Every structure is written in C-alpha cells, then in structure tokens.
Amino acid sequence: MTTPEWLKPGIYGALLGAAFVGIVGFSWGGWMTGGGADKMASEMAQDEVIAALVPFCLDRSRTDNERIAKLATIREASSFKRRDAVMEAGWATMPGSDGPNRELAQACIEGLELDAS
C-alpha cells in the first residue's frame, strides 16, 4: 500500500507526538507502570503496618522487668548497633512471628528516645 505524499507529514508528526507525550508523561507527568504502582503500594502498606506496631513495641518495653538494663544496653550501643540491641531485647518480635522485625526495631528506637526524654 502506498501512502499519499500529503499524508506522510501527518503520520510522522503523530508518531513523534506520541513518543514525546509518552516520554514527558513518564518522566515528568507522574505516570507509572502497574509494577511501579504495586511496588509503591507495598512499600506504603509496610510503612503503615510498622507505624501501627510501634505502640506495641513501646508497650513491651514499658512492661519488661529488665527494662532499665536493656535500655542501658541500647543507649551504650553505637548508633548503628542500636537496632540490633532492640531486636535482642525482644521488643521488636511480634507474637506469632519467627524473629524480630528490623524496620519495627528502628521505629521503636525513635519512640524509645522520645519516651526516655
């Protein structure tokens, strides 16, 4: 099939325009793929779950009989080892889970610092 000469500029313009709109939309327009949206939703859900569990972690720290010794251990630990100290204290382990949650331990540290002051 041959395309008339007068139609070729319109076809080229439509193709270039579509490519331009796609590039601008995904770069600056805020468009995203389904996989990107799923990843963002999963991260947001995880963040919200951790935020909801921080009061549980803080409550476990308040009711722990060895609270003072464990808090001293956490305070003495270097800043990058504090999360491990909270995990070893058992405050970041949820009932029914196999082990402590690293993100919950980090969020709990921030709550403990607010709680201690």
Secondary structure, DSSP 8 states (H G I E B T S, - for coil): ----TTTHHHHHHHHHHHHHHHHHHHHTS----HHHHHHHHHHHHHHHHHHHHHHHHHHHHHH-TTHHHHHHHHHHS-TTTHHHHHHHHTTT--TT-SS--HHHHHHHHHHHHHHH-
